Amino acid sequence: MILLVTETNVPALWNLERRLSALEGLGINSEKVRIVVNRWHKAIKNPEQPPENHSSARFRILPNDFGKASTSVNLERR
C-alpha cells in the first residue's frame, strides 16, 4: 500500500496530482494507493471526490480541529 498525505491548499494538491501521475507512469496499480487529506474543513464540498483522472484512488480525511489537536499535544504523558 502507498499512503500519500496532502492538505487542501493549491500547492499541496498540485503536488498530489504529480505524485499520482508519477505512480501511474511507473505502472503502480491505483488500488494500492490511499490518500489522506489532512486538515480538511467543511468548506470543501466533497472530500471523498478524488482528483480528476485518478478516480480509483481511495480517500480518507482528517478534520481540521485545532482545539483537539492542541489539547492532545499538551496532554501529560503518564
C-alpha positions as CSV (number, residue, x, y, z in Angstrom):
1,M,0.0,0.0,0.0
2,I,1.2,3.5,-0.8
3,L,-0.1,6.2,1.5
4,L,0.0,9.8,0.2
5,V,-0.8,12.6,2.6
6,T,-1.9,16.1,1.5
7,E,-3.5,19.2,2.7
8,T,-6.2,21.3,1.0
9,N,-4.0,24.1,-0.4
10,V,-3.3,24.5,-4.0
11,P,0.4,23.7,-4.0
12,A,-0.2,20.5,-2.0
13,L,-3.0,19.4,-4.3
14,W,-0.9,20.1,-7.4
15,N,1.9,18.0,-5.8
16,L,-0.5,15.2,-5.1
17,E,-1.6,15.2,-8.7
18,R,2.0,15.0,-9.9
19,R,2.7,12.1,-7.5
20,L,-0.4,10.2,-8.6
21,S,0.6,10.7,-12.2
22,A,4.2,9.6,-11.5
23,L,3.0,6.4,-9.7
24,E,0.6,5.7,-12.7
25,G,3.6,6.2,-15.1
26,L,5.6,3.6,-13.1
27,G,2.8,1.1,-13.6
28,I,1.7,1.2,-9.9
29,N,-1.9,-0.1,-9.6
30,S,-4.1,2.7,-8.2
31,E,-5.9,0.2,-6.0
32,K,-2.7,0.2,-3.9
33,V,-2.8,4.0,-3.4
34,R,-4.5,5.6,-0.4
35,I,-4.8,9.4,0.1
36,V,-5.2,11.1,3.4
37,V,-6.3,14.7,3.3
38,N,-5.0,16.3,6.5
39,R,-6.7,19.4,7.9
40,W,-9.9,19.0,5.9
41,H,-12.6,21.6,6.6
42,K,-16.3,21.9,5.9
43,A,-15.9,24.5,3.1
44,I,-14.7,21.7,0.8
45,K,-17.8,20.5,-1.0
46,N,-17.0,16.8,-1.5
47,P,-14.0,15.5,0.4
48,E,-14.4,11.9,-0.9
49,Q,-14.0,13.0,-4.6
50,P,-10.6,12.0,-5.9
51,P,-8.6,14.3,-8.2
52,E,-9.6,14.1,-11.9
53,N,-8.1,11.2,-13.8
54,H,-7.5,9.2,-10.6
55,S,-11.0,8.1,-9.7
56,S,-9.9,4.7,-8.3
57,A,-7.7,6.2,-5.6
58,R,-9.2,5.8,-2.1
59,F,-9.5,8.7,0.3
60,R,-9.7,9.4,4.0
61,I,-9.9,12.7,5.7
62,L,-8.6,14.1,8.9
63,P,-10.6,17.1,10.1
64,N,-9.1,20.5,10.9
65,D,-9.7,20.7,14.6
66,F,-7.1,23.0,16.1
67,G,-8.6,22.8,19.6
68,K,-8.5,19.0,19.8
69,A,-5.0,18.9,18.2
70,S,-3.7,21.4,20.7
71,T,-5.2,19.6,23.6
72,S,-3.7,16.3,22.6
73,V,-0.2,17.8,22.2
74,N,-0.4,19.3,25.6
75,L,-1.6,16.2,27.5
76,E,0.7,14.9,30.1
77,R,2.3,11.5,29.5
78,R,1.7,9.1,32.3
